[in-house]
């Protein structure tokens, strides 16, 4: 069987009205002399006496009218074909997830189905007779993509592509399109079959997955860069500041009466030493904020204890902490993410909550690691929810999502804000 043919069970026939015969005079004349192909590797034979019929897949594809006077003796054969194709016609009509249509050799729509109407918004009488490029974006039309797809299908029997398509109302959807060449028994091209599937949701999910992977990659790169900068601040700039302080102390000692006496307390050198001490403290704080040394050397629990103590000193907010890592097997990415989540949450408390006390709990509950952070501040206004685009909350949500966890944010009982996080332990 020739590639690109259709079996009699793959299409249906019905008498073509006189008006349709007149409108389709001379149309696809070659298709009416024998075998007509609609889809790959399938075919059917049409007696020449019944050329004045239309392929309805599921709307009419007008054919040639050269046999308007069909002999009555062949009518039972047509009725038999109609009966055998009824179930397939009902099946295709019931498929509304695919747009199935026929195109002539120039790309004009000659048949339309219910799925096409649902997907693209056009009724059959609005679209039949128009070129299928109407479904393409102006950019695709300018690039001659519709003609390219037809040429590819004609040369290779089929053409498959994905891209944005337009509905009647101008909205876009992401489509998977397969165009198949239709040939007669002699192999002459007589048109095309086109099947379109709406892939917008799958495209959206794929884009979200891609964005998530990109975000994880960016976050990993940022952590690496922060580690590098923190180490340079600690090892390079920190050591230079220490050496400068030692040199200043020696200079102050040299200003004394002799080497055994106490150095003279010059007010200028004293101010310089105080400034150096504050600078060294700032460098240590910045380096620790970029990448806490205890997190790399001692682990999550000591790093959180150090950060909470430093937070209390700097902001004057009491922190009630219960950190029980226990036998939780947390990898380095999970430990870093948990530290950053607690760090961001406490930073938000200091900036926005006007709280005087906050509790932090990190412990194991069965096969889950739970984190609760609750303050006694002003909380959320009644009837409001935290903005999903808040940078701090957005960062926490992204970190939790990468760990396959869940996060909820809301008012704590009584007052204040409560953040609850649950992460699965494998």
C-alpha positions, -999 to +999 in steps of 0.1 A: +000+000+000+014+034-009+026+057+018+002+085+025-031+067+019-063+063+040-084+032+047-122+033+042-126+031+079-107+064+083-130+088+066-167+091+057-188+101+027-221+119+023-239+132-008-228+166-019-256+192-022-262+207-056-251+241-043-219+227-030-213+208-063-216+240-082-193+258-058-167+231-060-168+226-098-135+213-111-121+210-075-097+181-069-107+165-102-079+140-100-092+128-067-124+116-083-109+091-108-098+065-083-080+062-050-078+092-027-053+095+002-059+116+033-035+102+058-002+084+057-001+047+048-039+045+042-061+047+012-096+042-001-112+036-036-140+058-049-160+046-079-160+073-106-197+072-106-197+086-071-173+115-076-199+140-066-195+133-028-177+152-001-152+140+024-165+152+057-137+151+083-159+161+100-170+190+078-173+188+041-143+187+018-158+197-016-148+174-044-152+174-082-187+176-098-179+158-130-204+129-121-234+149-111-257+123-127-249+092-105-267+061-117-294+049-093-280+014-095-250+025-074-270+041-047-270+010-024-232+012-025-232+048-013-257+039+015-234+011+026-204+034+028-224+059+048-235+032+073-200+019+077-185+053+083-211+065+108-193+053+139-160+068+128-177+101+121-192+101+155-158+093+170-141+123+153-169+146+162-165+136+198-128+145+198-127+181+208-090+181+219-078+182+184-085+205+155-088+183+124-092+201+090-084+197+054-065+221+031-064+224-006-030+225-024-027+263-018-035+260+019-072+271+018-094+255+045-119+231+030-131+212+061-136+219+098-144+199+129-159+206+163-124+204+179-112+231+156-141+253+164-135+249+201-097+254+199-096+283+174-130+299+179-142+300+142-174+285+130-172+264+099-189+290+078-165+317+090-133+298+081-139+275+052-125+291+021-099+312+040-062+305+039-048+286+070-021+313+075-049+332+094-039+310+124-003+322+123+012+352+140+022+382+119+059+372+125+053+337+111+035+351+081+063+375+074+088+347+076+066+326+052+063+298+077+028+286+065+041+281+029+073+265+042+052+239+062+031+230+031+063+227+010+079+205+036+048+183+038+046+180+000+083+170-002+084+147+029+047+135+031+044+151+066+055+182+085+054+187+122+060+219+141+053+237+173+047+274+179+023+301+188-010+302+169-038+327+169-075+322+178-103+342+163-103+366+193-066+373+188-054+353+218-024+330+214-020+293+222+010+270+219+002+244+192+016+211+180+008+209+143+011+179+119+004+185+082+001+154+060+002+154+022-029+139+005-023+122-029-044+104-054-037+069-068-012+082-092+007+100-065-004+135-075-008+160-046-044+170-042-043+187-007-033+184+029-046+171+062-039+192+092-042+181+129-035+206+156-032+200+194-033+228+220-001+224+241-003+256+260-006+240+294+023+217+287+043+246+274+036+266+305+047+237+328+078+232+308+086+269+310+080+269+348+103+239+351+129+257+330+126+288+351+129+267+383+161+250+370+175+284+360+167+298+394+184+269+411+214+274+389+216+311+396+212+305+433+240+279+433+262+303+414+254+331+438+262+309+468+296+300+453+303+337+446+293+346+481+317+320+495+345+333+474+339+369+484+335+360+521+368+341+521+386+370+504+372+394+529+382+371+558+416+359+545+428+389+525+413+421+537+409+408+573+446+399+574+457+433+560+436+451+585+451+430+613+486+438+600+477+475+598+466+475+634+498+458+646+518+484+627+499+512+643+503+498+677+541+495+671+542+531+658+524+542+690+549+523+711+578+539+693+565+573+702+571+565+739+601+578+759+618+544+757+610+508+748+603+499+784+578+527+791+541+527+782+534+541+748+522+577+748+484+578+741+483+601+711+446+610+705+451+606+667+465+571+670+438+562+695+411+573+670+428+553+642+429+522+663+393+525+672+384+530+635+404+500+626+386+479+652+352+490+639+363+483+603+375+448+612+342+441+629+323+453+598+344+431+576+337+401+598+300+408+598+298+413+561+318+381+554+297+361+579+265+375+562+277+363+528+287+329+541+288+321+578+321+304+586+304+281+612+281+267+585+311+254+565+332+243+595+307+232+622+273+226+604+238+240+605+230+239+642+261+259+654+257+283+625+221+290+635+231+295+671+258+319+661+235+339+638+206+341+664+230+354+690+244+380+667+208+389+656+199+396+692+229+417+698+224+439+667+186+443+669+178+439+705+150+414+698+149+383+721+149+350+702+136+318+717+153+291+697+148+253+697+171+238+671+172+200+671+189+187+641+193+152+656+198+124+631+184+144+602+205+136+572+207+171+556+230+176+526+250+208+521+223+224+498+196+217+523+216+231+552+224+262+532+188+267+523+175+262+558+200+287+571+191+312+545+154+307+552+158+314+589+182+343+581+156+359+557+127+354+581+145+370+611+157+399+588+121+405+578+111+405+615+137+432+623+126+453+593+088+451+593+072+435+623+081+459+652+084+428+674+102+424+707+103+387+707+105+359+681+106+321+684+125+298+661+119+261+660+136+236+637+131+199+645+121+166+631+085+153+630+085+118+616+098+119+581+095+156+579+117+185+589+095+213+603+104+250+607+083+274+627+091+311+630+067+333+650+070+368+663+048+390+685+048+420+661+020+436+642+013+407+618-008+411+587-037+434+585-071+417+589-083+401+557-050+405+539-024+381+527+014+386+522+023+398+488+036+368+467+060+391+450+077+402+482+114+396+476+121+380+509+090+358+508+097+350+472+132+338+480+120+316+508+093+301+487+118+293+459+142+276+484+114+255+499+101+246+465+136+233+454+136+211+485+101+197+476+086+213+507+056+235+516+054+269+532+026+288+547+025+324+560-002+339+582-010+356+614+000+338+646-026+331+673-031+364+691-007+386+672+023+386+650+033+366+619+039+329+617+059+311+590+055+273+588+077+251+566+077+214+561+104+196+542+104+159+534+133+138+547+144+110+524 
